[in-house]
Amino acid sequence: MIPPGARLRVVGDVHGDSRAFAAAAETDRFVIQLGDLVDDGPDTPGALHIMFRLLEEKRGLFILGNHDFKLARALRGDNVRGAPLARTLVELPLHLRERTRETIMAAPAWAQIGEMFFVHGAFHPGMLVEAPPPFPPGRAGPLLSRALYGQTSGRVTGSGKPERLLRWVEDIPAGLTVYAGHDQRSTDGRPYVRTARSGGTAVFLDTGAGKGGHLSWVDIDPL
């Protein structure tokens, strides 16, 4: 997991942008990648190779994202669909498939160190008292769904995707900072920061890598 006292680099959604991820990984900091490593961008296999190396060298942690979750399910034979997934499956060499499945299935859905919390989709207070569940045999349970997909209204947007909410930010306790991906909320190309009335903070690091934007990360030094 995350070494105590480590200098951290927290990296947002990569989405197959291996070139940008390689630049982010060129550091002596411990790298926490917030999920959605795969799909959409030009080089998912390259992005996976970088993450494999960080894990082997014990210099990184991979947080489970919804796109990664879907890919692992497809690789174990589940009936899952989607255009980005279909393209990834075509691009992924046979010799990488088992390692990819195993790495994704071993990834935690959230992690915490001190007053910093790392999750792909969204936070829920239950995550402070429950450990991340193992990769499920079927669909994700409630806490895992929140971690992967964020908070949704049950409605669908004009683009056909679930409407995502940020009400969960108000559930962040005072003093806790949640680093998340999944939602591209930035309007200026930089990570979007939102503070709850309680005093908790959410930092959104998805700035569109692999989807026409760029990869963002933040460096954190121990207090």
Secondary structure, 3 states (H helix, E strand, C coil): CCCCCCCEEEECCCCCCHHHHHHHHCCCCEEEECCCCCCCCCCHHHHHHHHHHHHHCCCEEECCCHHHHHHHHHHCCCCCCCHHHHHHHHHCCHHHHHHHHHHHHHCCCEEEECCEEEECCCCCHHHHCCCCCCCCCCCCCHHHHHHHHCEEEEEECCCCCEEEECHHHHHCCCCCEEEECCCCCCCCCCCEEEECCCCCEEEECCCECCCCCECCEEEECCC
